[in-house]
Amino acid sequence: MTIENAIRAFAGIMILVSVALTVWVSPYFVWLTLFVGVNLLQSAVTGICPAAKILRKLGFRSGRAA
């Protein structure tokens, strides 16, 4: 799995978990959903993604366009 795919999967899982926590635990977990969304937007604009740096250190490889 490439870093790009892992980031998309991680973001999707975090959003689903945070929505479930918002519904079943506390409405304050909506802030986690907001944080994930803002982080996705900031990484799209700036090209800086903290999750990519962590995943690279864990051994994920960068994808290459065909």
C-alpha positions in Angstrom: 0.0 0.0 0.0 1.4 3.4 -0.9 1.5 6.4 1.5 -1.2 8.2 -0.5 -3.6 5.2 -0.2 -2.8 4.8 3.5 -3.5 8.4 4.2 -6.9 8.2 2.4 -7.8 5.1 4.3 -6.7 6.6 7.7 -8.6 9.8 7.1 -11.7 7.8 6.1 -11.5 5.6 9.2 -10.9 8.6 11.5 -14.0 10.4 10.1 -16.2 7.3 10.4 -15.0 6.7 14.0 -15.5 10.3 15.0 -19.0 10.4 13.6 -19.9 7.2 15.5 -18.4 8.7 18.7 -20.4 11.8 18.1 -23.6 9.9 17.7 -23.2 7.3 20.5 -20.8 8.9 23.1 -20.8 12.7 23.1 -21.6 15.5 20.6 -18.2 17.0 21.4 -16.5 14.4 19.3 -17.7 16.5 16.3 -14.6 18.5 16.9 -12.5 15.4 15.9 -14.4 15.3 12.6 -13.7 19.0 12.1 -10.0 18.5 12.9 -9.6 15.7 10.4 -11.4 17.8 7.7 -9.3 20.9 8.4 -6.1 18.8 8.3 -7.1 17.3 4.9 -7.7 20.8 3.5 -4.5 22.2 4.9 -2.5 19.3 3.5 -4.1 19.9 0.1 -3.2 23.6 0.1 0.3 23.4 1.6 1.4 20.0 0.5 2.5 19.3 4.1 1.0 16.2 5.8 2.1 15.1 9.2 0.6 11.6 8.6 2.7 11.1 5.5 5.9 11.8 7.5 4.8 9.2 10.1 3.8 6.6 7.5 7.1 7.1 5.7 9.0 6.3 8.9 6.9 3.2 9.3 8.0 1.9 6.0 5.3 2.8 3.6 6.5 3.6 0.1 5.6 6.6 -2.0 3.4 5.9 -5.1 4.6 6.6 -8.6 2.4 7.8 -11.4 2.3 5.4 -14.4 
